[in-house]
Amino acid sequence: MSNLALTYALGAGVSMAAYVIGLRLGSTGTHPALGTAIVTGIAFLINVAVTLAVKATGHAIPFSMTSAYCLLVVGVATASVNLCTLLAYAN
């Protein structure tokens, strides 16, 4: 495993820990549907900003319809995970 891959893996782990702790702490005062909208909305904005920043540096942003369909399914699954987690913590 390269150092860059290890750095990404550690970043993913730290992000997931912050995600779980944040959902647990934020679930008590927010309706689960609103919490899901906030979490996915913020993720969307950050990802758009990163994509635009990468595009601004001159790198290509590859895109295919097959990938789009797969990512659509992943997006629905992610929203479902967020909603179910918030519902579980709310009860």
N, C-alpha and C positions, 0 to 999 in steps of 0.2 A: 504494500500500500504506500502510495506516495505521500509526502508531507502535506500537499495540498488537499488530497482526499481525506486525510486524517483531520485536517483543520475544518473542512466542510462537515465531517461527521460530528466533530465536537460542537460546532456551531449549531447543528441540527439538534443535538441532545440538549444543549443549553436552552435553545428556543422552545423545544417541547416541554421542558421543565417549567419555563416561564409561562407557557400557554396553559398548562394544567393548573398551576398555582393561581394564575390570573382568572381562569374560569371559575375556580372554586371560590375565590374571594369575591368576584363580581356577580356570582349567581344569586346571592341572597337579595339584592336590591333591584334586580332587573328582570323583566319578563323574558323567558327563554327565547321567544321569537325575536324580540328586540335585541337581545344579546347576540343572537346569531347574525342578525343584520349588521350590527356594529362590527363584530369580529370579521365577517367576510368582506364588508365594505372597506375597512381599513386595510385588509390584506390586498384587496383589489387595487386600491390607490397606491400602495407601496410598490406592488408589482408593475403597475403601469409606469410609475416613475423610474424604476430600475430599467425597464425595457426601453423607455425613451432615452435614458442616459447611455445605455449600451448602443443604441442606434445613433446617438449623437457622436459617439467616438468613431463611427465609420464601420462598425461591424455589421454584418448581415444578420437579419432576424428571419431565420427559415420558418416556413409555415406550410402545413399540408392539411387537407381536409380530413384525412385519416387521423392525424394527430389531434385535430380539433374535436372530432367525435369522441375520441378516447378521453381527452381532457374535459369535455363536457360531462362525461360520466363521473370522472374524478371530482369535478366541482360539485355535482349533486351529492356524491358520497361525503365530501368534506362538510358541506352544509348540514347533512344529516347527522354526522358525528358531532358537530358543534351543537345542534339542537338537542340531540339525545343526551349529550353530556350535561348541558345546562338544565334540562328537565330532570335528570338524575340528581344533580346537586341541589335543585330547588326543593326536592321532596325529602 
